C-alpha cells in the first residue's frame, strides 16, 4: 500500500504489524493508518481498532482533524467503554523518499 508522511506521499509497508492496544479498562489507544491513494489523489484513514472508520481528505492535516471527529462519534456509536478520561489516537504514516545511486545513474559506467 502507498502512504506518506507530512510531506509528499511515498510507499509504506512498516505499519502492518500494529496491533490493537487495550487494557483491562477497555480501549487504551487507537491506531489509525493514513495512506495516500494515488488514483483518487486523497489521503485515506482506516483502523482495525475501531469499526466503521473510513475517512478521506486532500491533505494529511485535514485528514487528522476528520479522524479525530469520526473516532469521537464511533466511540459512542460502537459502545466502546474505558475508564480513561481521553483515548489517544495515533495517526500513523510513513514518508519514503529515494535518492539516485551515483554509481548506477543512467549513462554512467561502473
Secondary structure by P-SEA (a helix, b strand, c coil): cccccccbbbbbccccccccccccccccbbbbbbbbcccccbbbbbcccccbbbbbcccaaaaaaaaaaaaaaaaaaacccccccbbbbbbbbbbbbbbccccccccccc
